[in-house]
Amino acid sequence: MGSIVTETARSRWDRLTSATFEQMKTALAFLSAFSPDEFDHAMDVAQSGVRAAQ
């Protein structure tokens, strides 16, 4: 079972790293409407990571 989860996560990571800017914007816009709490959490994590890197 662990290999299935790992393969799924790897597939998502591959899609994420190969997405264009427009694809990212579209995906985030969809996520913000479909699941606003998860969107807010993801943005908080991303912004805290950016702040930590500065």
DSSP file (Angstrom, degrees, kcal/mol; ACC not computed):
  #  RESIDUE AA STRUCTURE BP1 BP2  ACC     N-H-->O    O-->H-N    N-H-->O    O-->H-N    TCO  KAPPA ALPHA  PHI   PSI    X-CA   Y-CA   Z-CA
    1    1 A M    >>        0   0    0      0, 0.0     4,-1.7     0, 0.0     3,-0.5   0.000 360.0 360.0 360.0 -37.8    0.0    0.0    0.0
    2    2 A G  H 3>  +     0   0    0      1,-0.2     4,-2.4     2,-0.2     5,-0.2   0.851 360.0  55.6 -60.0 -35.4    2.8    2.4    0.8
    3    3 A S  H 3> S+     0   0    0      2,-0.2     4,-2.4     1,-0.2    -1,-0.2   0.836 104.2  54.0 -68.9 -30.9    4.2    2.2   -2.8
    4    4 A I  H <> S+     0   0    0     -3,-0.5     4,-2.4     2,-0.2    -1,-0.2   0.935 110.6  45.8 -66.7 -45.6    0.8    3.2   -4.2
    5    5 A V  H  X S+     0   0    0     -4,-1.7     4,-2.7     1,-0.2    -2,-0.2   0.920 113.8  49.4 -62.6 -43.8    0.7    6.3   -2.0
    6    6 A T  H  X S+     0   0    0     -4,-2.4     4,-2.5     1,-0.2    -1,-0.2   0.910 111.1  49.0 -62.3 -42.9    4.3    7.1   -3.0
    7    7 A E  H  X S+     0   0    0     -4,-2.4     4,-2.4     2,-0.2    -1,-0.2   0.896 112.0  48.9 -65.0 -40.3    3.6    6.6   -6.7
    8    8 A T  H  X S+     0   0    0     -4,-2.4     4,-2.3     2,-0.2    -2,-0.2   0.929 112.5  47.6 -64.2 -45.2    0.6    8.9   -6.4
    9    9 A A  H  X S+     0   0    0     -4,-2.7     4,-2.4     1,-0.2    -2,-0.2   0.897 111.8  50.4 -63.2 -40.3    2.6   11.6   -4.6
   10   10 A R  H  X S+     0   0    0     -4,-2.5     4,-2.7     2,-0.2    -1,-0.2   0.910 109.3  51.5 -64.1 -42.1    5.4   11.3   -7.1
   11   11 A S  H  X S+     0   0    0     -4,-2.4     4,-2.2     2,-0.2    -2,-0.2   0.912 111.0  47.8 -61.7 -42.8    2.9   11.7  -10.0
   12   12 A R  H  X S+     0   0    0     -4,-2.3     4,-2.6     2,-0.2    -2,-0.2   0.909 111.5  50.5 -64.4 -41.2    1.4   14.8   -8.4
   13   13 A W  H  X S+     0   0    0     -4,-2.4     4,-2.8     2,-0.2    -2,-0.2   0.918 109.6  50.7 -63.4 -42.6    4.9   16.2   -7.8
   14   14 A D  H  X S+     0   0    0     -4,-2.7     4,-1.2     1,-0.2    -1,-0.2   0.911 112.2  47.1 -60.8 -42.9    5.8   15.6  -11.5
   15   15 A R  H  X S+     0   0    0     -4,-2.2     4,-0.6     2,-0.2    -2,-0.2   0.903 113.0  49.8 -65.1 -40.8    2.6   17.4  -12.6
   16   16 A L  H >< S+     0   0    0     -4,-2.6     3,-0.9     1,-0.2    -2,-0.2   0.933 111.2  47.1 -63.8 -46.7    3.3   20.3  -10.3
   17   17 A T  H 3< S+     0   0    0     -4,-2.8    -1,-0.2     1,-0.2    -2,-0.2   0.713 115.6  45.6 -72.1 -19.0    6.9   20.8  -11.3
   18   18 A S  H 3< S+     0   0    0     -4,-1.2    -1,-0.2    -5,-0.2    -2,-0.2   0.455  87.8 113.4-100.9  -0.7    6.0   20.6  -15.0
   19   19 A A    <<  -     0   0    0     -3,-0.9     2,-0.1    -4,-0.6    -3,-0.0  -0.415  64.4-126.1 -72.8 144.4    2.9   22.9  -14.8
   20   20 A T     >  -     0   0    0     -2,-0.1     4,-2.3     1,-0.1     5,-0.2  -0.355  29.1-103.0 -78.9 168.7    3.0   26.3  -16.5
   21   21 A F  H  > S+     0   0    0      1,-0.2     4,-2.5     2,-0.2     5,-0.2   0.908 123.9  50.2 -58.5 -44.1    2.2   29.5  -14.7
   22   22 A E  H  > S+     0   0    0      1,-0.2     4,-2.3     2,-0.2    -1,-0.2   0.890 109.2  50.8 -64.4 -39.6   -1.2   29.7  -16.3
   23   23 A Q  H  > S+     0   0    0      2,-0.2     4,-2.6     1,-0.2    -1,-0.2   0.900 110.3  50.4 -64.2 -39.8   -1.9   26.0  -15.3
   24   24 A M  H  X S+     0   0    0     -4,-2.3     4,-2.6     2,-0.2     5,-0.2   0.929 110.6  48.9 -62.6 -45.9   -0.9   26.8  -11.7
   25   25 A K  H  X S+     0   0    0     -4,-2.5     4,-2.4     1,-0.2    -2,-0.2   0.916 112.6  47.9 -60.8 -43.3   -3.2   29.8  -11.6
   26   26 A T  H  X S+     0   0    0     -4,-2.3     4,-2.3     2,-0.2    -2,-0.2   0.923 112.4  48.7 -64.3 -44.5   -6.1   27.8  -12.9
   27   27 A A  H  X S+     0   0    0     -4,-2.6     4,-2.6     1,-0.2    -2,-0.2   0.907 113.3  47.0 -63.2 -42.0   -5.5   25.0  -10.5
   28   28 A L  H  X S+     0   0    0     -4,-2.6     4,-2.6     2,-0.2    -1,-0.2   0.883 110.5  52.1 -69.1 -37.2   -5.3   27.4   -7.5
   29   29 A A  H  X S+     0   0    0     -4,-2.4     4,-1.4    -5,-0.2    -2,-0.2   0.917 111.9  47.0 -62.8 -42.6   -8.4   29.3   -8.6
   30   30 A F  H  X S+     0   0    0     -4,-2.3     4,-3.0     1,-0.2     3,-0.3   0.936 112.8  48.9 -63.2 -46.8  -10.3   25.9   -8.8
   31   31 A L  H  X S+     0   0    0     -4,-2.6     4,-2.9     1,-0.2     8,-0.4   0.887 107.2  55.6 -61.5 -39.3   -9.0   24.9   -5.4
   32   32 A S  H  < S+     0   0    0     -4,-2.6    -1,-0.2     1,-0.2    -2,-0.2   0.845 116.4  36.7 -64.6 -32.4   -9.9   28.2   -3.8
   33   33 A A  H  < S+     0   0    0     -4,-1.4    -2,-0.2    -3,-0.3    -1,-0.2   0.856 122.4  42.8 -84.6 -38.2  -13.5   27.7   -5.0
   34   34 A F  H  < S+     0   0    0     -4,-3.0    -3,-0.2     1,-0.2    -2,-0.2   0.871 135.6   9.3 -77.7 -38.8  -13.8   24.0   -4.5
   35   35 A S     X  +     0   0    0     -4,-2.9     4,-2.3    -5,-0.3     3,-0.3  -0.599  66.4 173.9-145.4  76.1  -12.0   23.7   -1.1
   36   36 A P  H  > S+     0   0    0      0, 0.0     4,-2.7     0, 0.0     5,-0.2   0.827  79.3  54.2 -60.8 -35.4  -11.4   27.2    0.4
   37   37 A D  H  > S+     0   0    0      2,-0.2     4,-2.2     1,-0.2     5,-0.1   0.926 111.3  45.0 -65.6 -42.7  -10.0   25.9    3.7
   38   38 A E  H  > S+     0   0    0     -3,-0.3     4,-2.8     2,-0.2    -1,-0.2   0.880 112.2  53.2 -66.8 -37.6   -7.4   23.7    2.0
   39   39 A F  H  X S+     0   0    0     -4,-2.3     4,-2.7    -8,-0.4     5,-0.2   0.948 109.7  47.8 -59.9 -49.0   -6.6   26.6   -0.3
   40   40 A D  H  X S+     0   0    0     -4,-2.7     4,-2.4     1,-0.2    -2,-0.2   0.910 112.9  48.8 -59.9 -42.4   -6.0   28.9    2.7
   41   41 A H  H  X S+     0   0    0     -4,-2.2     4,-2.5     2,-0.2    -1,-0.2   0.929 111.6  48.7 -63.8 -44.8   -3.9   26.3    4.4
   42   42 A A  H  X S+     0   0    0     -4,-2.8     4,-2.6     1,-0.2    -2,-0.2   0.910 112.4  48.4 -62.4 -41.9   -1.8   25.7    1.3
   43   43 A M  H  X S+     0   0    0     -4,-2.7     4,-2.9     2,-0.2     5,-0.2   0.900 110.2  51.9 -66.1 -40.0   -1.2   29.4    0.8
   44   44 A D  H  X S+     0   0    0     -4,-2.4     4,-2.3    -5,-0.2    -2,-0.2   0.928 112.4  45.8 -60.3 -45.3   -0.3   29.9    4.4
   45   45 A V  H  X S+     0   0    0     -4,-2.5     4,-2.1     2,-0.2    -2,-0.2   0.931 114.2  48.0 -63.5 -45.9    2.3   27.1    4.1
   46   46 A A  H  X S+     0   0    0     -4,-2.6     4,-1.8     1,-0.2    -2,-0.2   0.911 113.5  47.1 -62.9 -42.6    3.7   28.5    0.9
   47   47 A Q  H  X S+     0   0    0     -4,-2.9     4,-2.3     1,-0.2    -1,-0.2   0.867 110.7  51.2 -69.7 -35.7    3.9   32.0    2.2
   48   48 A S  H  X S+     0   0    0     -4,-2.3     4,-2.1    -5,-0.2    -1,-0.2   0.865 109.6  51.8 -68.8 -34.1    5.6   30.9    5.4
   49   49 A G  H  X S+     0   0    0     -4,-2.1     4,-1.5     2,-0.2    -2,-0.2   0.875 109.7  49.1 -66.3 -38.2    8.1   28.9    3.3
   50   50 A V  H  X S+     0   0    0     -4,-1.8     4,-1.1     2,-0.2    -2,-0.2   0.918 111.6  48.8 -66.5 -44.4    8.8   32.0    1.2
   51   51 A R  H  < S+     0   0    0     -4,-2.3     3,-0.5     1,-0.2    -2,-0.2   0.894 109.8  52.1 -62.5 -39.9    9.3   34.1    4.3
   52   52 A A  H  < S+     0   0    0     -4,-2.1    -1,-0.2     1,-0.2    -2,-0.2   0.833 108.4  51.7 -66.6 -31.6   11.7   31.5    5.8
   53   53 A A  H  <        0   0    0     -4,-1.5    -1,-0.2     1,-0.2    -2,-0.2   0.704 360.0 360.0 -78.0 -19.8   13.8   31.5    2.7
   54   54 A Q     <        0   0    0     -4,-1.1    -1,-0.2    -3,-0.5    -2,-0.2   0.486 360.0 360.0 -79.6 360.0   14.2   35.3    2.7
